[in-house]
Amino acid sequence: MEEIGELCLAWMSFIGAAIGIRKGIHFSVQMITDRLPARVRLAVFTIHYLLIAAFGALVAVFGWQVAELNSQSCLPALDLNLRWLYLSSVVGGVLIVIYSLASIADGWRGRWPALQRSRGPLSRAVRRGRAVVRRPRRACRCPLSSPSASRDSSGS
């Protein structure tokens, strides 16, 4: 049973990472890029996705090499060739390359995946480069910080 879990974890991790690239939900810090002019932002996002595609290509190439090295081994409980475990990195790497290049193509059409998550007026303003984010100050609603909680916890 442990080997089934290993196979599922490997395949789901690589495929999930590729889907995350396509949907634009991978980790990125856009605090600075949101303030750049549109042409510079386009160049930054293009380089960003090209680097992700290069990483995907490296994962696929080295994953293939590892799969070939382990092609003579088997998973003992499943009697399955170990190559199937390592081919998950090849498939994931190829999908990352494909989805990164598709994201670049979408971005050049004005639809960057990372900016498509939210459909509200703020995300439209960010895509147009006009957003100024002002957040209202809110009072802390933590029960430990309320005046009544501080009187109760003082031991009186």
Long-range contacts (C-beta under 8 A, 24 or more apart in sequence): 1-77, 2-77, 3-75, 3-76, 3-77, 3-78, 3-80, 4-78, 6-85, 7-75, 7-80, 7-84, 7-85, 7-88, 10-85, 10-86, 10-88, 10-89, 11-88, 11-91, 13-88, 13-92, 14-59, 14-88, 14-89, 14-91, 14-92, 14-93, 14-95, 15-88, 15-91, 15-92, 15-95, 17-92, 17-96, 18-56, 18-92, 18-95, 18-96, 18-98, 18-99, 19-95, 19-99, 21-52, 21-56, 21-96, 21-99, 21-100, 21-103, 22-99, 22-102, 22-103, 22-113, 23-113, 23-117, 24-103, 24-112, 24-113, 24-114, 24-115, 24-116, 24-117, 25-114, 25-117, 26-52, 28-114, 30-114, 34-126, 34-131, 37-129, 38-129, 41-129, 42-107, 42-108, 45-104, 45-107, 45-112, 45-114, 46-104, 46-107, 46-108, 49-100, 49-101, 49-103, 49-104, 49-107, 50-100, 50-104, 52-96, 52-100, 53-96, 53-97, 53-100, 53-101, 53-104, 55-96, 56-92, 56-93, 56-94, 56-95, 56-96, 56-97, 56-100, 57-93, 57-97, 58-93, 59-89, 59-90, 59-92, 59-93, 59-96, 60-89, 60-90, 60-92, 60-93, 60-94, 60-96, 60-97, 61-93, 62-89, 63-87, 63-88, 63-89, 63-90, 63-92, 63-93, 64-90
